[in-house]
């Protein structure tokens, strides 16, 4: 993802690759809230999992470099195809 794609994806879900020194990165889920051109970063509100409520937003926002963000495939599958119109 780059800054332009992130700006078009505000309020949409993203997967964040977090490297903590292990062999494989952790995937965190969040929602894009802001894009800063001066910082060249994307502000993402992080989600956490609870057994009783499923996914919830924490209210905690972190700045991520856009190269570590990906749009989830399930979200892409729900979007209408480019150039196609919805028929009634």
N, C-alpha and C positions, 0 to 999 in steps of 0.2 A: 504494500500500500504506500502511496505517496501523499503529500499534503493536499493536493487537489482532490484525490479520491476520498481522503478523510473529511474534507470540507463538504463534499457531496453526501457523506454518510453520517452527518450529525444526527444524533438520537437513534442511530442504528447500532445493532450489536456487533462486537468484535471479539476476536480471540487474541490474547496477548501472550507472547512467548517470554517466559521469565527464566533467566539462566541463573541458577544459584550454586554453581560449582559441581553439579552432578553430571552424569553422563548424558542425560536427556533433559531438555527444557520442560518446565511445567507450563501447562496451558491454563491461563486465567480467563474468565469471561467478564466482559464489561460493556459499557455503552459510551459511545463518543459524545462528549459534551462541548468541546471547544477545540479549535485549531489555532495555533499561534505561529504566524509566519516569522516573527522576530526570534522566537525560541526554536523554531523549526521542530515543533513537537505537537503532540495531540493529547488533550486532557481527557482521560477515560475514568468514568465512575465505575468502580469495581463491584463485582457481585460475589456473594458467598453462598454456600449451600447449607441449608439446615434440614434436618431429617423431617421436621414437621411441616415446614412451609415451602420446601423446594428452594428455588432461586430467589434471592432478595438483593436489592441494591443496598450497599453499605453506606452510601453517602460520602465515602472516602474517594477522593479523586487523585489520580497520579498522572504525571506527565510521562508519555512514552514517545520514543522515536518511531516514526511511521513504519520503518522497515520491520519492526517487531510485531506489527498488527496484521491480522488477517480477518476477512469477512467469513463467517461460518457458511458452510455449504447449504445448510437447511434454510438460511435466510435468502440466499441467492435463488434457491429453488422456488420460493414463494413469490418472487418478483416477476412481473409480466415481462415477456420477451421484448427486447428493444425493437421498436417499429411496429409491434403488433397492437391492434386496438381490441379492447374488450367488446365482445358482441353481446347484444341483449336479446 
